[in-house]
Each structure stands twice: as C-alpha cells, then as structure tokens.
C-alpha cells in the first residue's frame, strides 16, 4: 500500500478529528477539506480543492480505508484504518502524527500527541515506534509489514527521525549548498577560569558562575584604556568546545523537553558558537581584567568587549 500525499492528508485528518473532536465526527466533505487545509498541526500546509479531496476519498474507499455514512442530507466520511491494519490506540496516534506532520523524533511525537494519546514517557513512544517497525510481512492476509522506519540522522540534527511507510519516504538528498561568503575573526585574548570542562560550566552566568580573568593580547592592549573596576561590560566569546553542526537542541539540557531550533535558545551548540556575557569588572591589572560572573571555560577565545550602555536592561 502506497498512498500519495493528498490521500495521506485526508486519512490523517479523519483519524485526528475522530480522536480529538468525536462530537463532530464523521466529517462532511466541507469539514474534511477544512481539516486537510488547516494551518496548525500540518507540515506541509496544503490548499486542497474539493475535487482533489473527492478523488482521494474514492481511492481510500477502494482500499477499504474509509467509508461513507449517509445519516442525513449530506454524506459523511469515517476512517477504518484501525480495523484494516489492526492498530492499537497508541499506534493509531503515532501514524496519524507522522501522516500529518512528517518525520519526527520520539520527543516531538510525545509533545504533539496530547490530544490523541497520552504517552507516559519517551520510552513508551519508542516502544510504539519499534512495534510498528517490526510488523511482519508474511503470507498471513492480516500481516501489514513494517509501518514505520528510522531515517538516517540528518546534518544539523542531534536525533534521527521516524517516518511512516504508508507512502513514499521523504527525499533525504541534501540540497545543493549556496555559495558561502566567509569572514575571519581574530581573538583579542582568552579566558582564564577555574571551569576546565564544558560539563563544569553553568548554563548562564547568573546560575552561579565564578570570577574569571580575561587576558588581552599585547597587540590590542591599548584598547582597554578607559575600562575601570566597577564597570559593566559585554563580552563576546567563541565557544570553542561547541558542536557547530547542531541545529536543534532540548532546551535546558532536558531530554524530555521538545526540540527547539538553536536560534530560539541560548545553547552554545550552533553554527557560529558566539557567547554573549554581561559581567562586572572587579580589577584591571595591565592587560588582565578580573570579571564576574563568567560561565566560559578556561581557554575560551575572547572576540570583543563592549560597554553596557546607561539604562540598558540587557545587552
């Protein structure tokens, strides 16, 4: 069984509405079109026509995956996927999410499944995915074959995603990269800190970061003139221990938190791992500044120093 994207959207929408809004189920054609084209909880967002949805319904009905119900002037439609594929409730919810939102990690599935099924933890999601992936494809007419698969981890992602096998797999070929423009930065100094490893460092300076020395290169030491003890400054550092191929992280180092793009977090792991720190100068000694609090580890390159502007609430 290989369904096209429109058939998958129609089937997934019927499954979702049956579980999430049973009072409005089965769905009329107009309600189904609206469900298919809604902008939330859909990836990609589609703009299907009535003819496209009708054609998909005809094909799904031929495959016994949906049926029409005539309980009034307007025919309505309901799915039969649980019966045809012999699915449990958790399996139905997972396939529905994969049909409507594309490949996802177990963490993403768990965070998005609340209206369809409540998974106790990530292990429960993983168990459901593996059970669907391990389905047999023998001669038994009831055998469906595998219904999910683990995709190769993509560049920039920390985790691999799962996809359903009711349609074609997504194209995983990397797109042709655009021509890059590169710039170079030369550190103006480095950090001397009691924090020796990344695992020792708090997430933010306000989380108990220690004092640290900034050692400024002799070639740019003259740029320190005017900085005095008591000043507040902003430091730009280069997180040299960061992973530059990461584009999504679990915020706060919490594996149960939904993945977020690194540009929506303060994670040090990012394409250009620049650190931003607001600190107070405690002492100026030649080409050395003692500052606090600073969560950068020992040896971190220092890129720039800027004064905090008067009445500035942040950077």
C-alpha positions as CSV (number, residue, x, y, z in Angstrom):
1,X,0.0,0.0,0.0
2,X,1.5,3.3,-1.1
3,X,-0.7,6.4,-0.6
4,X,0.1,9.7,-2.2
5,X,0.4,13.0,-0.1
6,X,-3.2,14.0,-0.7
7,X,-4.6,10.6,0.3
8,X,-2.3,10.6,3.4
9,X,-3.6,14.1,4.4
10,X,-7.2,13.0,4.0
11,X,-6.7,9.8,6.0
12,X,-4.7,11.6,8.7
13,X,-7.3,14.3,9.1
14,X,-10.1,11.8,9.6
15,X,-8.1,10.0,12.2
16,X,-7.2,13.2,14.1
17,X,-10.8,14.5,14.1
18,X,-12.2,11.2,15.3
19,X,-10.0,11.2,18.3
20,X,-9.7,14.9,19.1
21,X,-13.3,16.1,18.3
22,X,-15.5,13.0,18.3
23,X,-18.6,15.2,18.7
24,X,-18.1,16.4,15.1
25,X,-17.3,13.1,13.6
26,X,-17.8,11.6,11.0
27,X,-16.9,14.5,8.8
28,X,-18.8,16.1,5.9
29,X,-16.8,16.9,2.7
30,X,-16.6,20.6,3.6
31,X,-15.4,19.8,7.2
32,X,-12.8,17.4,5.8
33,X,-11.5,19.9,3.3
34,X,-11.1,22.4,6.2
35,X,-9.3,19.8,8.3
36,X,-6.9,19.0,5.5
37,X,-6.1,22.6,4.8
38,X,-5.8,23.9,8.4
39,X,-2.6,25.8,9.1
40,X,-1.9,24.4,12.6
41,X,-0.5,20.9,13.2
42,X,0.2,20.4,9.5
43,X,3.5,20.0,7.7
44,X,3.4,21.0,4.9
45,X,0.4,23.2,4.9
46,X,-1.8,22.4,1.9
47,X,-4.5,24.1,-0.1
48,X,-6.5,21.2,-1.5
49,X,-9.5,21.6,-3.7
50,X,-12.8,19.8,-3.4
51,X,-12.0,17.7,-6.5
52,X,-8.7,16.7,-5.0
53,X,-10.2,15.6,-1.7
54,X,-13.1,13.8,-3.5
55,X,-10.6,11.8,-5.7
56,X,-8.6,10.9,-2.6
57,X,-11.8,9.7,-0.9
58,X,-12.6,7.4,-3.9
59,X,-9.2,5.8,-3.8
60,X,-9.2,5.4,0.0
61,X,-12.7,3.8,-0.2
62,X,-11.5,1.4,-2.8
63,X,-8.7,0.4,-0.4
64,X,-11.3,-0.1,2.4
65,X,-9.5,2.6,4.5
66,X,-12.5,4.9,4.7
67,X,-16.3,4.5,4.3
68,X,-19.1,6.9,3.7
69,X,-22.0,7.3,6.1
70,X,-25.4,8.6,5.0
71,X,-27.1,9.9,8.1
72,X,-28.9,12.9,6.6
73,X,-28.8,15.1,3.6
74,X,-25.0,15.3,3.5
75,X,-22.8,12.2,3.2
76,X,-20.1,12.0,5.8
77,X,-16.8,10.1,6.0
78,X,-15.0,8.0,8.6
79,X,-11.8,6.0,8.5
80,X,-11.3,2.3,9.0
81,X,-7.6,2.2,9.5
82,X,-7.7,0.6,12.9
83,X,-9.7,-2.3,11.6
84,X,-7.8,-2.7,8.3
85,X,-4.3,-2.5,9.9
86,X,-5.2,-3.9,13.3
87,X,-3.9,-1.0,15.2
88,X,-3.8,-0.2,18.9
89,X,-4.8,3.3,20.1
90,X,-1.1,4.4,20.6
91,X,-0.2,3.1,17.2
92,X,-3.0,4.9,15.6
93,X,-2.0,8.2,17.2
94,X,1.6,7.8,16.1
95,X,0.7,7.1,12.5
96,X,-1.7,10.0,12.5
97,X,1.0,12.4,13.6
98,X,3.5,11.1,11.1
99,X,0.9,11.4,8.3
100,X,0.0,15.0,9.2
101,X,3.4,16.4,10.3
102,X,6.0,14.3,8.5
103,X,9.1,12.6,10.1
104,X,9.6,13.3,13.8
105,X,11.7,12.3,16.7
106,X,10.2,10.4,19.6
107,X,10.3,13.6,21.7
108,X,8.4,15.6,19.1
109,X,5.8,12.8,18.8
110,X,5.3,12.8,22.6
111,X,4.9,16.5,22.9
112,X,2.4,16.7,20.0
113,X,0.3,13.6,20.9
114,X,-1.6,15.0,23.9
115,X,-4.9,15.4,22.1
116,X,-4.6,11.9,20.5
117,X,-2.9,9.7,23.1
118,X,-1.0,10.3,26.4
119,X,2.4,8.6,26.4
120,X,3.9,8.3,29.9
121,X,7.4,8.9,28.7
122,X,9.8,8.8,25.8
123,X,10.3,5.0,26.3
124,X,6.6,4.5,25.6
125,X,6.8,6.4,22.3
126,X,9.9,4.5,21.4
127,X,8.2,1.2,22.1
128,X,5.3,2.0,19.9
129,X,7.5,3.1,17.0
130,X,9.6,-0.1,17.3
131,X,6.5,-2.2,17.4
132,X,5.2,-0.6,14.2
133,X,8.6,-1.0,12.6
134,X,8.8,-4.7,13.5
135,X,5.4,-5.8,12.0
136,X,5.8,-9.0,9.9
137,X,5.1,-9.1,6.2
138,X,4.4,-12.8,5.8
139,X,1.7,-14.7,3.9
140,X,-0.9,-14.0,6.5
141,X,-3.5,-11.7,4.9
142,X,-3.6,-9.7,8.2
143,X,0.1,-9.1,8.0
144,X,0.8,-5.5,7.1
145,X,4.6,-5.4,7.0
146,X,6.5,-2.6,8.8
147,X,4.6,0.6,9.2
148,X,7.4,2.9,10.4
149,X,11.1,3.2,9.8
150,X,14.0,5.1,11.4
151,X,15.5,7.6,9.0
152,X,19.3,8.4,8.8
153,X,20.2,11.3,11.1
154,X,20.4,14.5,9.0
155,X,23.2,17.0,9.2
156,X,22.4,19.6,11.9
157,X,20.2,17.2,13.9
158,X,21.1,15.5,17.1
159,X,18.5,12.8,16.7
160,X,17.1,10.6,14.0
161,X,13.5,10.9,13.0
162,X,10.9,8.2,12.3
163,X,8.7,8.2,9.2
164,X,5.6,6.1,8.3
165,X,5.7,3.6,5.5
166,X,2.1,4.2,4.1
167,X,3.6,6.4,1.4
168,X,6.8,7.3,-0.3
169,X,9.7,8.1,2.0
170,X,10.8,11.8,2.1
171,X,13.7,12.8,-0.1
172,X,16.8,12.9,2.1
173,X,19.2,14.1,-0.6
174,X,21.0,17.2,0.6
175,X,20.2,20.3,-1.4
176,X,22.9,22.0,-3.4
177,X,24.6,24.4,-1.0
178,X,24.6,28.1,-1.8
179,X,27.9,29.7,-2.4
180,X,29.2,30.8,1.0
181,X,30.8,34.1,1.9
182,X,33.3,33.6,4.7
183,X,34.7,36.1,7.2
184,X,37.6,35.7,9.6
185,X,37.8,36.8,13.3
186,X,41.0,37.1,15.3
187,X,40.6,36.7,19.1
188,X,41.7,39.7,21.2
189,X,42.5,37.4,24.2
190,X,41.4,34.4,26.2
191,X,39.7,33.4,29.4
192,X,41.4,32.1,32.5
193,X,38.8,30.3,34.6
194,X,38.5,27.6,37.3
195,X,36.0,26.0,34.9
196,X,38.1,23.4,33.0
197,X,35.5,21.4,31.2
198,X,32.2,22.3,29.4
199,X,30.4,20.0,31.8
200,X,31.6,22.2,34.8
201,X,30.0,25.3,33.4
202,X,26.6,26.6,34.4
203,X,24.1,27.4,31.6
204,X,24.1,31.1,32.4
205,X,26.4,33.4,34.3
206,X,23.5,34.1,36.8
207,X,23.4,30.4,37.6
208,X,26.5,30.6,39.9
209,X,29.3,31.3,37.5
210,X,32.7,32.2,39.1
211,X,35.1,35.1,38.7
212,X,37.5,34.8,35.8
213,X,40.4,36.6,34.3
214,X,40.4,38.0,30.8
215,X,44.0,38.0,29.3
216,X,44.2,40.5,26.5
217,X,46.7,40.1,23.7
218,X,49.6,42.7,23.8
219,X,48.8,43.8,20.3
220,X,45.4,45.2,21.3
221,X,46.0,46.0,25.0
222,X,45.7,49.8,24.3
223,X,42.0,49.2,23.6
224,X,41.5,48.6,27.3
225,X,42.1,52.3,28.2
226,X,39.0,53.8,29.8
227,X,37.8,50.5,31.4
228,X,37.9,50.6,35.2
229,X,36.9,48.5,38.2
230,X,33.1,48.7,38.7
231,X,32.3,49.0,35.0
232,X,29.8,46.6,33.4
233,X,30.8,45.3,30.1
234,X,29.5,42.8,27.5
235,X,31.9,40.1,26.4
236,X,31.7,38.2,23.1
237,X,33.4,34.9,23.2
238,X,33.9,31.9,20.9
239,X,32.6,28.6,22.4
240,X,35.5,26.5,21.0
241,X,34.1,23.3,22.6
242,X,30.7,23.7,21.0
243,X,29.2,21.5,18.2
244,X,28.8,23.6,15.1
245,X,26.7,21.0,13.2
246,X,23.7,21.2,15.6
247,X,20.5,23.0,14.6
248,X,18.1,21.7,17.2
249,X,18.5,21.0,21.0
250,X,16.5,20.1,24.0
251,X,16.3,23.4,26.0
252,X,17.9,23.4,29.4
253,X,19.6,20.1,28.7
254,X,16.3,18.4,29.5
255,X,15.9,15.3,27.2
256,X,12.1,15.3,27.8
257,X,11.7,18.9,26.5
258,X,10.6,19.3,22.9
259,X,13.4,20.0,20.4
260,X,13.8,23.7,19.6
261,X,15.9,25.4,16.9
262,X,19.2,26.7,18.3
263,X,18.3,30.2,17.3
264,X,15.4,30.1,19.7
265,X,17.7,29.0,22.6
266,X,20.9,30.1,24.4
267,X,22.6,26.8,23.6
268,X,26.3,27.1,22.9
269,X,25.9,24.5,20.2
270,X,25.1,26.4,16.9
271,X,26.7,27.1,13.5
272,X,28.5,30.2,14.8
273,X,29.0,29.5,18.6
274,X,29.4,33.1,19.8
275,X,28.9,33.6,23.5
276,X,27.4,36.8,25.0
277,X,28.1,37.6,28.6
278,X,27.2,40.6,30.7
279,X,29.8,40.9,33.5
280,X,31.2,43.4,36.0
281,X,34.9,44.4,36.1
282,X,36.4,43.8,39.5
283,X,40.0,44.6,38.8
284,X,42.2,45.9,36.0
285,X,45.8,44.9,36.0
286,X,47.8,45.7,32.9
287,X,46.4,43.5,30.1
288,X,44.3,41.5,32.5
289,X,40.7,42.1,33.7
290,X,39.1,40.2,36.6
291,X,35.3,39.9,35.8
292,X,32.3,38.2,37.4
293,X,30.2,36.2,36.7
294,X,31.5,34.3,33.7
295,X,30.4,30.8,32.6
296,X,33.0,30.5,29.8
297,X,35.5,27.7,30.4
298,X,39.3,28.1,30.7
299,X,40.9,28.9,27.4
300,X,37.8,30.3,25.7
301,X,38.8,32.8,23.0
302,X,37.7,36.3,23.6
303,X,36.4,38.1,20.5
304,X,35.4,41.6,21.8
305,X,34.5,43.7,24.8
306,X,31.8,46.4,24.7
307,X,30.5,48.7,27.5
308,X,27.0,48.3,28.8
309,X,25.0,51.4,27.8
310,X,23.4,53.5,30.6
311,X,19.9,52.5,31.5
312,X,20.4,49.2,29.5
313,X,18.3,46.4,30.9
314,X,20.2,43.7,29.0
315,X,22.7,43.5,26.2
